[in-house]
Amino acid sequence: MAKILVTGGCGYIGSHTLVDLVENGYDVISVDDNSRSTSAILKGVEKITGKPIKNYKVDLCNFDDTFAIFEENRDIKGIIHFAAFKAVGESVEKPLMYFENNLTSLINLLKCVQEFKTPWFVFSSSCTVYGEPDTPVVTEESPLKPAASPYGATKQMGEQILTEFQKANNTNVILLRYFNPVGAHPSALIGELPIGKPQNLVPAITQTAIGKLPKMTVFGDDYPTRDGSNVRDYIHVSDIAHAHTLAIKYLEEEKNKSKLEIFNLGTGNGVTVLEAIKSFEKVSGVKLNYEIGPRRPGDIIAIYANNDKAKNVLGWEPKRSLDEMMATAWKWEQRLKNDEHFFSSIQSELN
Ligand code: WQD
């Protein structure tokens, strides 16, 4: 089967996608400089799949090192590009670092795609490109509003770069706009590894429940929503991963109608922060220690996906429920706590 290069393969969505690709018969290699991840996570991928995974520890901002990977692997048919900085708050404090890293790495990759005529390119985009939508449910045709952060701006610019690139090249491009990826592989062998205090909701919940954080704050319950807290479309990371395999398959079978196609990856269900907490308490049996605090700057009120296109065109069907998202996230957090050896091995590389 075709060889796929997964950038950011040691990361959260990247590692889950490696699992899904291998389970569907693809030959995979990873490139990840481990600046925000650890190669120890690949041990989990190998345990799940039974296959060794090669990772090139390369910074994609270094063109020569990136080019060398393609020279060594001239049979790469597809690229799934996850590697990027993704912390919204950090991007506000350090915009140049975000523009330089996220855009230089993409442009270097595309220079190699041009040179080696790589036919398929799948880009990790985000619902953040929609900004604050006019209506909470968005389709791929919904207008893009000004990004709420430099992180979001790099996703919008990445989509623009790819739009112009594919017009001048024969590469087939797919943009996947994730909503809120949460949860972990049911084996608890791979999962999310936030660095420092978690910014995202679900790791904040599980770290509070396990006692790593004394309490968590719900950032506002005075929004115009059914219970006053923000609405998001939480989607299990394994469902997100499988969509990438389907996207590659779709290009491999030359079913794409145009050379650039866009898909929303969400469940289509809007869930409030307080409802997410209730689901966690139900599946974990833990009463969560949280307080209602002030709104977080940059948060949008509500957004969730119209996912008809991914369902009808890619044949994608999100399978995991909100309860399963919370249960797998909790199982992963408990594993991090109980498996000191594993935790210390990843911490040494993450710090
Ligand atoms: C979700 C909701 C918070 C933490 C961002 C990016 C997106 C994607 C996921 C990067 C919000 C509330 C959170 C907490 C809280 N990409 N919350 N207390 O902001 O929707 O999306 O991360 O990974 O591109 O934009 O995700 O998980 O940060 O917040 O109340 O301690 O949970 O206010 O309403 P967000 P999030």
Residues whose N, C-alpha, C, O or C-beta is under 5 A from the ligand:
A	BS01	WQD	K86 S126 T128 F179 N180 Q199 N200 L201 A204 M216 T217 V218 F219 N230 R232 V273 R296 D299
